[in-house]
Amino acid sequence: MHIPEAVKTYGLILLIIVASFWVASCFIAPPPPKNIIFAAGSVNGEYYRYAQIYKRALAEEGIIVKVLETAGSSENAELLMQGKANIAFIQSGSKIEDIESHVETLASLYYEPLWVFTRNVDQKQKDLQNLRNSRIAIGPIGSGTRAISLQLLDLNNITNSAILSEASGEQAVEALKNEKVDAAFFVSHPNAPYIQELLHDKEIHLLSFQRADAYTRLFPFLSKVQLNEGVVDIAANIPNSDIYLISSVAQLASRKDFNGVLKTLLVRTAMKIHADADIFSEKGQFPTLDYADLPIADEAERYFKYGPNFLQQILPFWFADMINRMVVMLIPLVGVMFPLLKIASPTYRWRTRSRIYRWYKKLKKMEEATSSEDFDLKKVLSSLESMDADVKKTQVPLSYADELYSLRQHIQLIKDQIQKIQ
């Protein structure tokens, strides 16, 4: 079966292009996973509440989030390091050995002040030092509250003289109200229900850190924040004076080997969730890369510096990601396709004409043979007749028909010359 020259030429080029695309596809990053595990905190805590908000936001992008209930920051960090979670909330100042080798931060999300509520404590001495020999609730093992509380109590030489309880959240609130503990430490967002409950309780007092500046110098991960008079309840004037607190920050963290595209998506999601002002921060102050005490992810640095790229601004997440991953396919497109297509037409012309020109080589030899004294006249004429018959069977595009007819005229010319000799 005769295969047209155009099919041979352009088919070969198409085959080379397809092969180039296939080779390039081997280097394309796989699509990001659609299932991730989020280590949060206790069910009644702010971390868990925010994890549910992230879960709903990411569901709109087609990502299924499994939220794990944990004891808090320390356990979250351990789960990340063990590969049992992909992302987590981690409080700054959570001292975890070797964490920087496995975990990095995507953003600081909001201030998490240390709230120290007391009862039956002399309020004239506004610092931790008057908690010696007290019963103190500092949260369970594995929580960020316990980690920072122990650092501060140790700094004030209180740990050995105090009776420490693992109560946290609502349990610690009840213990404080029922006088089972003298003080309770909480690291939480100011909107947490149990924080609001204690701020409105006239029998409970919020400790003001008069030496807040000293604590922030000794612990760089801490910041000094001010709870302004009346900011909690302006009508009831709660608090009735300015109170100084020391604060860590809540960090959105991930494993270092977590998918980079999803890291970017999480930063973008955090921007939407945590941009509003609260009683400690102005609108747009968070999320930020400030205050973080973990290595910062490259994807986070790029996003905070340049913002979302053009495709992320105008296209849905998965479509933009697919296009970004397919950019590598431009390598064979630019490097192989364009040059091949550029030479395709000349190659096609050359191959088509070569089918005609190859007859001229034979024709030339026959013409030269006629000048010989001993040439076989009948044999040459027979060859010319056979050549003419073969040329008639040769198929070329109409645009090259003139060259084919020209060849037949030249064959006839040689035949006429031989017939004259005959």
Buried (B, 14 or more C-beta within 10 A) or exposed (E): EEEEBEEEBBEEBBEBBEEBBEEBEEEEEEEBEEEBBBBBBBEBBBBBBBBBEBBEBBEEBEBEBEBBBBBBBBBBBBBBBEEEBBBBBBBBBBEBEEBEEBBBBBBBBBBBBBBBBBBEBEEEEBBBEBBEEBBBBBBBEBBBBBBBBBBBBEBBEBBEEBEBBBBBBBBBBBBBBEEBBBBBBBBBBBEBBBBBEBBEBEEBBBBBBEBBEBBBEEBEBBBBBBBEBBBBEEEEEBBEEEBBBBBBBBBBBBBBEBBBBBBBBBBBBBBEBBEEEBBBBEEEBBBBBEBBBBBBBEBBEBBBEEEBEEBBEEBEBBEBBBEBBEEBBEBBEEEBBEEBEEEBEEBBBEEBBEBBEEBEEBBEEBBEBEEEEEBEEEEBBEBBEEBBEEBEEEEBEEEBEEBBEEBBEBBEEBBEEBEEEE
